[in-house]
Amino acid sequence: MDQSTQEKLKTARSFPLFQTQEKEVSDSSREILLEPVYPESYDLSYTCLLIPRFPSHQLKGDLAEYLHQWLQQISISFGWRLEFVNVLPDYFQWAICVPPSTPQSYFMQQIRSHTSEMILSNFGHLRKENLSDDFWAAGYLSVLGTRPHPEEMISQYIRLTRHQQGLITL
């Protein structure tokens, strides 16, 4: 450091960042005011989709009706909120709101395993064809938000899944 810079530093005045003064606080001002917290404002929303493991297993009739009811039961049991449910012959789609502490893989596994158990125990003809305990094809499609997936995205997902199963060629 040169001599002129050293002299400037010696003569420079220092200023405190904050000037504070002690102040006595009365007991009444120490009361804590709690504001209400609305948990749904912090929930995360996902739109999810599963497809049957076998293309011949169509989600129609009683199965479609029960799937909707079972998903409501599962959601209520775990404290999740359903936004919508679509059961079409080729896929099962829904939007769900979950706390941020609930991992996506957790709620998808719960829904997948519970619905599989209910389907395979109530629809014996499906159990005969599917030797696994999982009614659904491997994987799932899930995006943040509560809007239904675009049809093109669903079609592409189904094609890719069936290709991975070795059922079709692309």
GIGI-V229396 format. One record per run of one state. SS is the DSSP state (h for helix, s for strand, l for the rest). FROM is the first residue (numbers start at 1). TO is the last residue. Records with the same first field share a line. If there is no record, write none. Layout:
BEGIN
SS: FROM-TO + FROM-TO
END
This chain:
BEGIN
l: 1-2 + 12-26 + 31-38 + 42-43 + 51-51 + 53-60 + 79-80 + 89-90 + 99-103 + 123-123 + 130-135 + 137-140 + 145-150 + 165-170
h: 3-11 + 27-30 + 39-41 + 61-78 + 104-122 + 124-129 + 151-164
s: 44-50 + 52-52 + 81-88 + 91-98 + 136-136 + 141-144
END
